Amino acid sequence: MQPEEAKQRIEELRATLQTWAKAYYEDDNPITTDADYDKAYHELVELEEAFPEFQSADSITQKVGGEVAEGFEKVRHDTPMLSLSNAFNKEDLVAFDQRIRRLTSADFSYVCELKIDGLAIALKYENGQLVQGATRGDGTIGENITNNLRQVTSIPHQLPEAIDLEVRGECYMPKESFVKLNDMREAEGQTVFANPRNAAAGTLRQLDSRVVKQRQLSAFMYGLVHQPTDGLSSQETALEQMSDWGFQINPDRTVCQTIEEVWSFIETYQEKRMALPYEIDGIVIKVNEFSVQNEIGFTVKAPRWAIAYKFPAEEALTEILDIEWT
Ligand SMILES: NC(=O)c1cnc(OC2CCCC2)nc1N
């Protein structure tokens, strides 16, 4: 390629990448695929190396902390991460139960799990090795925060079996870590986090993983992107299997046969929640048997076979710093 032609191509690539990077990082609205972006970026790097006379300090390839490096790579969830419908009182739960019983004639049970108040994450393992950790994002596109999630001690880097696996869970900041962090930030004249969920979100947004390590996050896993062939027949057996694989699974759960039993579990934890070493904002009730879950299916955005009972809100905490994960 002649120098004049290279100069032309370099300028064209710089302009295009600048536009794409702005849309991706500043407008949070990617206008191109990651593959196209990477392809153009690497063509520019090669041309600048081949024609150093056209190198320029303000080229996008020279920005270390610039918008290109800023922020996290996006990842697509092969299986969308769903959200949950909410229930706010016993009547809502009775209605939920009646809907389920209209949709299936099969016998089934419920699993009640504490609703950990953190950030939903998805972990991918290949041959038993942790290869990717991502945020939920909008349920389809999340952010690749693998390096940060490697600093979370309860997330295994290697499983006892060389299997391919994807698990979902909640990354959270224990109450004790939260108090310590805010005391330190206050002493340094920094803004404090309003609650552990915001502190966890703010921590996972850090580009420097060493900061994540200091902040002692943890994670409970609660979902297995399971294959019909994996022989697991229910949520409870999946939770037990995930525990055997080394994931931290929340022990405060129970299998219920009726909504009455669900309600008494809810009342128990309405009281006990203050004594827990982490924050919960409700109880998640799921149909236990996968065959019945599959029969009942999903609405556009949430499973029909699960609901989140939300505890009544505490007195409003003044939101000193509210980091919303986009
Ligand atoms: N915050 C939690 O602790 C929690 C959230 N979600 C779920 O399950 C949802 C996920 C997709 C269908 C049901 N379980 C949980 N324990």
The ligand as an SDF file (V2000), in Angstrom:
LIG
                    3D

 16 17  0  0  0  0  0  0  0  0999 V2000
  -31.9000  -11.9910   44.1760 N   0  0  0  0  0  0  0  0  0  0  0  0
  -32.0550  -13.3120   44.3730 C   0  0  0  0  0  0  0  0  0  0  0  0
  -31.6570  -13.8450   45.4030 O   0  0  0  0  0  0  0  0  0  0  0  0
  -32.7270  -14.1320   43.3020 C   0  0  0  0  0  0  0  0  0  0  0  0
  -33.0720  -13.5560   42.0820 C   0  0  0  0  0  0  0  0  0  0  0  0
  -33.6660  -14.2990   41.1050 N   0  0  0  0  0  0  0  0  0  0  0  0
  -33.9180  -15.6090   41.3390 C   0  0  0  0  0  0  0  0  0  0  0  0
  -34.4890  -16.3880   40.4010 O   0  0  0  0  0  0  0  0  0  0  0  0
  -35.0110  -15.8000   39.1990 C   0  0  0  0  0  0  0  0  0  0  0  0
  -33.9590  -15.6590   38.1460 C   0  0  0  0  0  0  0  0  0  0  0  0
  -34.6570  -15.9860   36.8480 C   0  0  0  0  0  0  0  0  0  0  0  0
  -35.9190  -16.7130   37.1670 C   0  0  0  0  0  0  0  0  0  0  0  0
  -36.0850  -16.7090   38.6450 C   0  0  0  0  0  0  0  0  0  0  0  0
  -33.6060  -16.2100   42.4950 N   0  0  0  0  0  0  0  0  0  0  0  0
  -33.0140  -15.5010   43.4940 C   0  0  0  0  0  0  0  0  0  0  0  0
  -32.7060  -16.1430   44.6670 N   0  0  0  0  0  0  0  0  0  0  0  0
  1  2  1  0
  2  3  2  0
  2  4  1  0
  4  5  1  0
  4 15  2  0
  5  6  2  0
  6  7  1  0
  7  8  1  0
  7 14  2  0
  8  9  1  0
  9 10  1  0
  9 13  1  0
 10 11  1  0
 11 12  1  0
 12 13  1  0
 14 15  1  0
 15 16  1  0
M  END
$$$$
